Amino acid sequence: MTETLAPTVQGQEIMEKLNKQTYECVICMAPIRRYHKIWSCPRCFTAVHSTCVVGWAANKPTWCCPVCRLEIDKPPKPSCFCGKHIEGSKYESAHCCGEICGKYRVGTNCPHPCTRKCHAGPCGPCTAGGKTVKCFCGRNIVHLGCGQDESSRSCGKMCMKELPCRHACIAICHDGPCPKCSVQVEKSCYCGKEKSKFSCGDCVQDPITKGFYSCKNICDKVLGCGKHHCTKVCHSGPCEECPTPISIKSCACGKTHYNRKECTDPFEECPEICGKKLPCGHICHSKCHFGPCKCTEKIQKRCRCGKEIIDVLCGYEGEVTCENVCNDLLNCKVHRCDKKCCLAHGKINSDLHQCFNYCGKELPCGHKCMQICHGNKKCPPCSHMMLTPLTCRCGKTKIMPPVPCGTQPPQCNYSCTIIPACGHPPVPHNCHFGPCPKCTTLTEKTCYCSKNKVKIPCYIESASCGQICGKAMPCGVHVCKRVCHDGPCTENGQCPYECGKKKPYCTHYCNSKCHGDTPCPTTPCDQLVEVKCGCGFRKVQVVCGATPEHPWQHRTIDCNLDCLKEHVRKEKVGVDKKRVDYPLWFLCLYDAAGRASKALETTIIEFINDVDKKSMMMQPMNYLINLVFTYLCGYYQINIVPMVVKKSQRLMMEKQALRPVLCVPTVYDTLPLYRTLFHPKDNEFVVNVIVYDTDFGEQTMIIHLTQISEHAQEPIERFLSKIKYNCRQEPVNKSNIILFFEDIESLEYAVNNFKKMKGFVVREDLLIPEEKEETLLQNEDKSFTDIALRIISGMLNEKFNNRDIVGKIMMDMPAYSRAALSNYSTTWKCLKEQKEPILNLEMNTPQNFILKEMYIDFNVNRTQINQIVGYHEQILTFDMNLYIGASEDKRVQVQWNKDIGEGGKYFHFFKTISNEKQVSLLRRKKLFVWIEYKNKDVIGHRANVNLYFEARFLPLISQKKNKQTKK
């Protein structure tokens, strides 16, 4: 790639940034890469992404450059800088094509194109042609290039033209008149008392005094009278006239005459009133005086705020003000104007009501806002600096001063040490301010209705058990029928249910609002009753209307022509009736489909009774309703034909293949008799098992999960993910899932697991024999389970009656419960630089067990011996002390000396803490581990370190039993 230099400084800066890929697009503010296409402004030469400028100019007939606002009426197109190609050459500088520029110079009358390579920025001066002219001062000859105007024909030397002051012009050869002379000369003041230095060109001589400036002293020149002196400050022009010329022969009013011979003779005082008429129209009431008269009359003027009218002297030109405070709101809408007689009083949005008070609002940190009032806008951050360290809540993490006020406390990576008030293990989280996360440990609490216990997180006070509340209502007759709930059963203390007592004069129940133990109203019964004709075809609903005086009596209506037609139709159809005993699994399936089941059965019956209909297409149904429909058609002996309509699977009923029958009773009528058998109270869901042999010799094996509660959804999903390859799963909704099995073993395995999840199993025999749980005595690793350890402990205790002997035997067998507290791995460099405890151990003691021993294993391998110290065999003083305990004052020390194996390739230390006094210090819920070393630089930084802690527990032995045996 060859480097192309631009002819101007602007172009060189642009190309340098583009080559380094640091030039930013002014539209998207992203850097322009070499592979991007660009557009360059023809006036300001700014480069932008072509995609950005296309969006900038979209849907606009004329658009402007985003920098210089040059109006352009053509859509932008990507190009190199000279505009000949869409993008630059990879062998030239960024976005340069390498060809001759050829553009004409903007803003000049040069007719020659640019002869430089394609470049950024403006084109340089033209080097073709030109002319020879004299410079501005006329002493030298200058060559002007093509396109250069007359303003650039300066020779660059001093002008040296003679100025009016006779000095020479020392400015660089220039066009136009020469500047003022800058030679320092000494000039006198107007009164001639002082002299100072000034630039020659800045001095202007007064033609009368022949001076150049005022010295600010009293002039003191003798006036024309020869007796008085000028009292004016040093001035230009003539001095003042004599203040008391001899020409004055009378007083100002002309009533008193003087006989004066010189200008220094005094005037006699005239006792008369002046009496001259003033321009304002008033008469001067002062004594006779020389000079202008002053009016002493008082006139009324309105003050500047316009509230009051005040008496002032005539001719007073100052502002008239009153003592009223403005009290208008300033532009901040917070403070009020406290000026007296404010000029902006009553004017809205006046510039004179700008607020310049301090804000003074209290910031969150407690300081006052010291900024100029900003109205109701949010105050800026506090400008105070804290000179004390800013710490986290536990104090382990700090920000050293100075700290700007309002800085958030540092984020601490240490664990929070606050113990919850409930006493449960805290949720692991870092140090923080504010309340700790809520305790989520599952606890057993009483539900809202106080009938059952529910397992809920600790922070929740209570929850619903999902059963009916059952609390007595205020009426004393009803009980609350709502699901277990919080708060009172009624809002206004009144029973919200209907009475529900059976009326003695009809078959209905009182539907009035609950009235407690008071008698039911005796108004006529307004409930509807279905009345049939003699043949049972016609049915009419009428109002019961029964009263104590006229109780209900059975009624019938007369048959009509419709009854006769129906009787003839039934004889023609000849539909048989069949008594059916429905299996329990089908009733459970029918119940799970809800209202859709009754609608399907009604549709099938109407289809059978309709003589003219030979087939009927059903609407698309979900998998559960489809299954119910299939079984219903089987009972009613209707043929089903699957069809695909508009890419959706649908079923069609036909009568040709089989002769339909009417099932007696219907499934809907049978369901209420058995509904309680598959609606358990204490189970989380229902497991409906469907197993039967088909007519083709195959066996259908289905499990229908229904009435699934929220608590059971998660464990069911986990189990179904395990058996997804053993069955086909068809989820219907949150409460219904259908599983299809191919072998009975997988089905039985699933049923047993669902039963362990508190599932209620529905089968044809209505009973699943209870399976006794097997008591395991060994774990998968062939170690004894906790139950087995307790059995062994009890047998040995009966034999020896000595707790110490039993403990020794069980530890030697070994027959104890163990728990790995930590298996910590790190490098030697990280371990030896730790000053705080290196480990936090959580001790979870099994129920009815006690800590007997603590086993510690410390292993260092892949060691790299420090060459300064030497080899392992030459070092005999490497020691390490390990401390374990709940605190620094209650801990156990473990000391290890050097133990070398395999020629010094690794260290291996181990220790078993079995002393009862030391073990008692370790029977805590949380333990800490510290390590101290000697000669810790023996081992290289990259060595691997492994720390293993194992707690060993034995079953508790009853002390009472041992005491009895001793006695």
Beta strands, then each sheet from edge to edge (+ up, - down):
strand 1: 38-40
strand 2: 47-49
strand 3: 63-64
strand 4: 71-72
strand 5: 131-134
strand 6: 141-144
strand 7: 184-188
strand 8: 195-199
strand 9: 298-302
strand 10: 309-313
strand 11: 385-386
strand 12: 390-391
strand 13: 398-399
strand 14: 403-404
strand 15: 442-446
strand 16: 453-457
strand 17: 528-532
strand 18: 539-543
strand 19: 576-579
strand 20: 615-617
strand 21: 639-645
strand 22: 648-654
strand 23: 661-664
strand 24: 685-693
strand 25: 699-706
strand 26: 727-733
strand 27: 736-741
strand 28: 759-762
strand 29: 817-827
strand 30: 839-842
strand 31: 849-861
strand 32: 879-885
strand 33: 891-897
strand 34: 900-901
strand 35: 906-913
strand 36: 926-934
strand 37: 944-955
sheet 1: 1+ 2-
sheet 2: 3+ 4-
sheet 3: 5+ 6-
sheet 4: 7+ 8-
sheet 5: 9+ 10-
sheet 6: 11+ 14-
sheet 7: 12+ 13-
sheet 8: 15+ 16-
sheet 9: 17+ 18-
sheet 10: 19+ 23+
sheet 11: 20+ 22- 21+
sheet 12: 26+ 27- 25+ 24- 28-
sheet 13: 29+ 37- 31+ 35- 34+
sheet 14: 30+ 36- 32+ 33-
end
